Amino acid sequence: MKHIENGKYTELGHEFLPVSVADMEKLGWEDYDFLYVCGDAYVDHPSFGAAIISRVLEAEGYRVCMYCQPPFEKGKMKMPFPRPRLGALVSSGNIDSMVAHYTAARRKRSEDWYSPEKKMGLRPDRAVIVYSRELRRIFGDLPIIIGGLEASLRRFAHYDYWDDAVRPSVLADSGADILTYGMGERSIPEIAKLLDRGVPVEKITGVRGTCYMSDVRGSGDFETVECAPFEKCRDLSTDAGKLEYAKACRMQYREHDHSSVRALAQRHGDRYLVQNPPSLPLKQWEMDWVYSLPYCRTWHPMYDKSGGISAIEEVKFSITHVRGCFGNCAFCSIAFHQGRYIQTRSEESVISEARLLTTLPGFKGYIHDVGGPTANFRRPSCDGQEKRGLCRDRSCLAPKPCPNLKVDHSEYLALLEKLRAIPGIKKVFIRSGIRFDYLMADPDDRFFRALVKHHISGQLKVAPEHCASGVLAYMNKPEFKVYESFKKKYDEENRRLGLKQYLVPYLMSSHPGSDLGCAIELAQYLRRERLNPEQVQDFYPTPGTVSTCAFATGLDPRTLKPVFVPRSPTEKAWQRALLQSREPRNRELVRAALIKAGRRDLMGSGPECLIPADPKDRPVPEQKRQASQKKTAPARPAKKKR
């Protein structure tokens, strides 16, 4: 690659990429190679996908202009840039545009942290589709490549929560030429090189980590298998349609690890959506290079007057040391986007970034996070993955750890110790996810003790998600007793150290498999533990996940067996209220839920009761009968006075 010469990184200068024709002129550019259109504001930081891809292309010798949150007038995108030489790149930003705009209750959000002043409305709904269609209108046959999380999770026919229907692949819907899924540091430069050599975009069909539309089932570059077509998957009104969609989802997950060598096709009308096998993982030196590129590490100055971009505040002084997650929670999009295989940066790379952070304006000695999707994964889950890849239809951790699981925190512990020793660093915190079941499987307690002593900022957030065994199985989470053991050990270690640090459990309501009985079980646990969670996450059916498929079809795609799905707004409100039953505002909802579940015994003043009894509650029929008998029973004769 062009970025390394004699083992040393080349210097490219720390300047923002052009955001206007005036910027191009200052650099002496008469033309440029790629226009990057993005739904987020322009933040040049390695926590933002647009920043990484644009810097990777720059390092490979390409000229990139950034057009972030392009304005629209009368429904049409304004275009101040001339036609790029090679193509346009399109992303909705760091998250799906519909998730950015709407809550799990389908209500419009009031803030967008990826926009100046957190202002809503600066990106359209279904941004990838809208941007791509406008670029096609403006530039005609210009090659258009879509990517990022929104494109990645919507690459096949997918259930869309906001339409309450199955939509076609976003590639077919947008009219773009190529879809890149997953992390694009390999696929996008490869596409750029082919376009630069004059290869027509319709001929670029052999790049791993990409999808394309075709008149035939595959290109011949890879063996091709086929899943159920869009037309069958979208028919959720019939049991046959639901089954076809569930089977398609299962097949897609079986081919989503880099160890797959097969292409997967899905027919859309008279054409095929063809997914090539995933990109190969980055080697450690390649990942080091990606994070060594000359990011400005802040928002573009054009946002200074509006106070900057809030989304960077949590990550500005954080470090990503790992990618991928073999935890594979059913409701999480990480496995389908980044993959299950763990990729890590070297100690030298992470330490170099930490030293850089100490020189930045505003740094006060605290590194907010050294993490990733799961902070304490720093190696593949077993040695066999290096040779044969990841196992299909098997989970590394849930419901119980695989016998081949290799647990080792020693390298992560050594890295954290070295970071703490850097001059200018007071504290190194871990705020991204800690997988507590992986931690509890480690017979060596050194990392556990170091975590509690050095790396918690008052509270540790972990994600048991639920306590009901059936729900946890559908979530692909460990048994609840593992969390209880972890909590006990955590509390004991804090007492031993004389610290008052809290454990904050993330909890989820209304996940497939959770009926009112399960929600009540969780509410009772919270009552016993005297926990009153301030925030509870309703299950959010985001595109592309196993749990979303279960929500749409009523079938677990892993087993094709029926699963209960709480769908109605009323039942979802009941389940959410039960998890916050101590809040007076939720009392009526909790009462209605308990009556529906036949659990009036949990209303009253007893130690197990969730809410107080209400005088207006009518007694159950048996109580009525007993009361009636007492009233109508003949009076006992009065005793005679002696």
N, C-alpha and C positions, 0 to 999 in steps of 0.2 A: 504494500500500500504506500501511497505517497507521503503519509504522515510520519514515517520513521526513516531516518537516514543514519546509518552507522550506530543504530541502537539509541539515538536521541530523537526527541520529539521536535518537530519543526515549529517555529514561532510564526503565528499568523497575525498577531496584533489583537488588542482588546477593543474593538469598535463594534457598534451595532451594525447589523446588515441594513442595506438601504430600505427605507420605507416610503420613498418618493422618487420621482424622476430627478428632483433637485439633488438628492443624495447620490444618485447614480452619476450625475454630472460632476459632483465634487470628487468622485473617485475616478473620473475619466472614462466611465463605461459608456460606450456607444450602444451596446446591447447587453443582454444578460441571458442566462440559461433557463432558470426556473422561477416561476412566480409561486410563492407559498401563500395560499389563502387559508386563514385560520379563524375559528370562532372565538378563541381567547384573545385577550389583549396581548401585545408583544412583550413577553418577559424572557430575557435571555439567560436562562438558568437551567442546569441539567435535570431539574425536576419536571421540566416542561418538554413534552415530546417534540413540539415544533422547534424548540431551540436545539435539541440534540440532532435532529435530522438536517436542519439547515446548516449547522456547524460541520457535520460529517461531510455534506456535499461541498461546503467551502474548502475543507481540508483536502478533498479529492480534486480540487481545481475548478469547481463550478461556481458560477456567479448566481447568487440567489437574492431575490427581493422579497420582502415580507409585506403582505397585505392582510393585516389583522383586523377583524371585525369590520369588513368593508361596509360602507353606508349604502343604503338603498333609497331610491327615489321613484315613487309611483310603482313600487314592486319590482324595480329593475336595479341591478347592481351597478354602481358607478365604477368606471374603470379608468384610473389616471395613468396606468402603465401601458407601454407599447407591448406588442406580442412578444412573449419570450421565445428564445431560440429553440428550446427543446421541449418544454411542456409546463404544465401546472400541477402543483401538489395541493391536495385539499384535505383538511382535517377539521372536525368540529371543535377540537381543543382537547384538553386533558380528560374530559368526561363526555358522556353522551349528551347531546343538546337537550333531549327531552328530560333526562334526569336533572340536568342543570336548571330546567325551567319549571318542573312540576314535582309536587310531593307525592308520597305513596297514596294519598287520598285524591290525587289528580287535581289538587289545587295549585294555582300559580304561585310560585315562590316570590318573595318580596326582594330578595337580594341575589346578585350574581358575583361571587367573590373573584371571578376571573375577568371582571370588567371594571373600568375606572368608576370610582365612587360606588362600587357594588351595584351599578345601575343595570336594571333588567331591560331586555329588548334590544341589546346591541348585537345579538346574533339571532338568526331565525330558528324556528322549530325545524327539526330534521335538516340541520345545517349542511351536512355533506351533500344531500340531494339538491338543495336550493343552490348552493355555491356551484356545484358541478353543472347544473343545467344553465346557469347564467354564464359560466365560462364558455360553454358550448355555443350559446347564443352570440357571445361577443367575439370569440376567436375561431369559431367554426371547427375545423378538423384538428385543432391543437391537441396533442396527447394529454389526457387528464388522468392522473394517478391519485386515487383516494386512499387514505390510511388513517391511523389513529384508532382510539378505542371504539368510537361509534361505527366505523367501517368494519373493524375487526369482529365485533360481536354480532353484526348484522350481515355477515358475509353470505350466509345461507338464508333460505326462507325462514322467517322467525316470527314468533308471537310478539305482537306489539301491544303493550298494556294500555296505551292511550287510545288506540283504535279498537281495542278488544278484538283483534283479528290477526291472522297470519299475513304478514307482508312479504313480498318477494325480496330476494337479495338486494341489498342496497346498491350493488354494482349494476344490476338490471334497472333499478328504479332511477338511478342518477344519470345514466347514459355515459358514465366514465369509461375509460379504456381498460385500466388495470386497478385491482384492489390489492393493497399490501396489508397483510394481517400480522399481528404480533409486533415485535420490536423491529424496526425497519432498517437497522444499520447495515445489514447485508443486502437486502433485496433492493432498496432504493438506489444505492450507488451502482448496482449491477444493471438496473434498468437504465440509469443515466448513461452508462457507458455504451449500452446497445443503441440507445437513441442517438448518441453522439457519433456512433459509427455509421449512422444512416439506416439502421434497421427499422422498418415500419412498425409502428406500435402494435398493429394487429398480428405481427409475426413474433412478438415477444411472449412466448407461451411456455418457456422452460425454466423460469426463475422460481426457485423454492421460496415459500412464504408469500406467494401471490395467487390471486384468482383472476380469471378472465372469462368472457362470454364467447361461446363458440357454436358453430353449426353442427359440430360433431362432438362426441362424448369425451374426447381427449386428444392431445397433440402427438402422442407417441413418445414423448420424453419420459413418461412414467407409466407404469401399469395403472389402469384406471378401474375403479369400482363405482357403483352408482347407488345413491340413496333415493328415497321416495321423492317424486317430483313435487314442485310447488303446488300444482293443482290438486294433488291429493292431500298434502299437508294442511292446506288452508281450510279444508272442510271439517271444521270442529263441531259441526252440528250432528255428526254421525259417529258412532263408535269406531267404524272402520277408518274414518279420517283421523280421529284422535290416535288410533293405534299406529297409523302410517307416520304421523308426525313424531310420536315417541320413538319409533324405530329409527327414523332419520336422525333424531337427536343422539341416540345411542351410537349410531354409526359415526357421526361427526366427532364425538368425543373419543372414539377408538382410534381415530386418525389424527388427533391433534397434537401428539408429541413428536419431537424431532426425529425419533427413531422410526417413524413411519416412512415408507418408501413409495406409497401409493398415492395417486391422485384420486380425488373424490368428486364425482359429477352429480349435479342435481338439475333435472330438466325444468326449464321455465318456458312453457309454450313450445315453440318449435326450435328453441335454442337451449344450450346447456351452460350452467354456471359450473366452471371447473376449478377446483381448488388443488393446487400443487402441494406436495408435502411441505411441512413447516421448514423455515430456515434453520440451519444448524446453529447451535449455541455459540456465542462469542467465546473465544479462548480468553484466558485471563489477561494476557497482554493487550488484546483487542479491547476488552472492556475498560482496562486502565486508560487506554488511549482515548476512548469516547469521553471519559470524565476528565481528561487532561486538556481538552480543547479550550480555546480562549473565550469562555463565556463571560459576559459582563456581569452576570450574577445579580441583576436587578431589572426593573422595568425600564422601558424606553423613556427618555426624557420628555416625550410628548405628553406623558401622563403626570408630570410633576405638578402641574397646576390643579389637577383634580385629586391630588393626594396619593397617587400611585395605585398599585394593584394589591389588594388585600391578600390574595392567594399566596403570595410569596412570603408573607410574614412567618408562617409556620415552618417553612422549608429553607429560608434564607441561610440559617446557620445549622443546617442538618446535612448529613452525609448518607448517600446510598451506597451500601457496601455489597448488596446481594440482589439478585433478580430471580424470579420464579418461586413457586411454592408447591411442595408436594403434599401440603395439607389437604388440598382439593375439596374444600367445602362446597356443597352442592349449590349454594346460592351465590357463590363468589365468581366473578368474571376473570380473576387472575389466571387461573389454569388455562382458560380458553384463549387468553391473550398473550401472556408472557410464557406460559407453559409450566409444567411441573418440575422441569429439570433446573437444578440450582446452578447459577453462574455467579462467580464472585470476583471482586477486585483484590489485588494483592495488598498486603500490609503497607508496602511502600507507597502505593497509590493513595490509599485512604489517609495515611499520615501526612502525605504531601498536601492533600486537600484540607486537612485540619489546620496545618500551618498557614495555608492560604487564608482560611477563615479568620485567623487571629489578626490579619492585616486589614480586614475590611472595615469600612466605617460602620459604627453601631455595634460592633462586637464587644460584649461585656464579659467574656470569659466562659460563656456557656454554650456548648454544642447541644442543640435541642434533641438530636436523634442521630444514632448510627444504626440504620436499619434497612428496611426494604419491605416487601410484602409480608414476610415473616422475619423478624429481626434476628432470631437465634438459629436460623438455618444458614450454615456456611459450608455445606458439603452435600453431595447427593445422598439420598436416604439409605443407599446400600452400595456396596462395591460393585455389584453386578450391573448397575446402570451404566457404568463406563463402557462395558462391552456390548450389552444387549439392549440398552435403553430402558424405558419404563414399562412396567407390566400393564397390560390391558385388563380392564375390568377388575382391578385390584387397587386397594388403597393402602398407603404406607402407614397410616396412623389410626384410622377409624374403621370399625368401632374399637378395635384393639390394635396395638402396634404389630406390624408384620414381623415374623421371626427373624427376617434378614435385616431389619432396621439397625443401622449403626448410629448410635448417639454419641456425639463428641462435641463439647463446647470449648475445648482447650484452645483452639485457634482463635475463636471469637474472644475468649477471655484474655488471651495474650495481646490481641489487637487493642482491646479497651484499656488494658494496663498501660500500653505504650502511648495511647492518646491522652490519658490522664497525666502523663509525665511531661507533656509538651509545655514549655514556658508560655504563659499567657492563658492557659486553659484552667479554669477553676473546677468545672463540673462537666461530665459527659453523661447525658441522659439517654434513655431508650424509651421512645414514645410510640414507635410503630409496633405492630403486633408481636407479642411474645406468645409462642405456642407452648402453653403450660403442660400439655400432655407429653410433648417431646422433652421438655425440661424435667418432668417427673420420671421419665424413663432413663435419665442419666444417673448412673450409680455414683458419679463423682459430684459432690455438693459444692465444689469451689465456685462454679459460675453462679449457682443459686445464691450463695452467701455474698458474692461480689455484687450481684444485681441489687439485692436489698440494701447493701451498705453504701454503694457508690452511685447507682444509676437510675434512681427513682426520684422524681421531682414531686414529692408529697403524696402521690397516688399512682398506682399501677393499673392500667386498663387492660383487661383480658376479656376473652370472648367465649364464655361457656354457652351463650345464646339461649339455652333452655335447660330444664331439669328432667323433663319427661323422656323416658328412654325411647319411646317410639318416634317422637319428634327429632331427637338427636340422631337417630338412625337415618331418617330422611335427609337430615342436614349433612350427613357424613361427618358428624362430630363424635368425640369420645364419650364414653359413659360418664354420667354425672359424678360418680364417686371419685373419678380422677380429679375433677375440679375441687371437690370437697377436701381431698387429701392435699392438694396444692394450697388451698386456702389455709388449712390448718398449719401446714409447714411455713407458709408465708407469715402468718400471725406469730408463730413461735419464734421465727428468726427476728422479726421486728422487736418482740419483747426482749429477746436476748441482747439485742443491740441498744435497747432503750430508745427506740424510734417510734414515732407515731405516723405511720404511713398507711394509707388506706388502699383497699383493693376495690376497684370499680368494675363490676361485671357488665359487659355488653349483653343485652337481652333482646330477643326478637319475638314479636307476636304475629300470629296468623300465618305462620309458615305452613306449607302443605304437610298434612299429618297432624296438625294441632287443632283438636276440637275444643269445645268449652271445658271438658274435663281436664285436658292437658293444661289449658290456661289457668284453671283453678288450682291445679297442682303446683304450678309455678308461683301463683299468688300466695299460696299457703307457705311455700318455702321462703318467700320474701318476708312474710309476716313473722315466721319463726326466727329468721335472722335479723329482724328489725331493719330491713333495708327498704328504702323508699326511693327508687331510681328516679332521678330528675328527667332522664330521657329514655324512651323506649322506641326502638325502631320497628315500625310495621314492616312486614315482608314486602319488598319492592321487586316486582317481577321485571328485572332488567333483561334486555335481549340476550339470548345465547346461553343462558345458564341451565343446568339440569333442573333446578327448582322452578324456574319459569316454565319449562316444558311441563312439569308436573302440575303447575297451576293451570296451564292452558288445557291440558288433556285429562286431568284426573288420574293419570297413570305415572308411576315412577319409571322413567325411561331406562333405568338400569335393570329393572326386573320385569317391566311391562305389567306389573300388578296394580290394581286400583289403590288410590290414596285419597283420603278425605282432604278437601280443599275448602277453607273458609273464604267464601267469595263475597257475600253480601256486605255492604257498608255497615249494616247494623251489627252483624257478628264480628266484623273486624274492629268496630268501635268497642264492643264488649270485651274482646280479648285485650285490647290495648288498655282499657280502663282497669281491668283486673290486675294488671301488672303495676298499676299505680292506685291501688284500692284505698290507700290512706288519704288520698287527696279528696277533700270534700266535694270538689267540682265533679268528681267521677261517681259519686255515691249512687245516683239514680241509675246510671249505666251498669254498675256492679250489681245493684239490686235486681235489675231486669235479667242480667246474665245468670245470677244464682237461681232465680225463680225458673228460668228456662231450663237450667241444668238439674232442677230438683234438689238444690242444695240450700234450702232455707235454714238448715242447721248452722250455716256459716254466717247468719245474721243474728246479732245479739251481743252479749257482753262477755261471752266465754273466751278463753285464751286462744281458741282456734278461729274465732269469728273474724271475718274480714271487714264487716261494717256493722254499725249498731242496728238493732231492730227498729222498725218504724211502726208507730201505732196504727197507721192506715193499712199495714199489711194484713190481708185477710188470712185467717187460719186455714190450714189444710183441712180437707174433708174429715180426716180422722179426729182432728182436734175439735172440729165442729160437732161431730157425733158425741164425743165424750162430754162436751159442754152441754149439749142438749139433754143427755141422759141425767146429768146432775140437776138441771132445772126441773125436769118432769118427774123425777123420782118421788114417790109418796113420802110425806113428812112422817118422821118417827113420832109415835104417841108420846105426849109429855108425861114425865114421871109424876106419879101421885105424891102429893105432899103428905108426910106423916104427921 
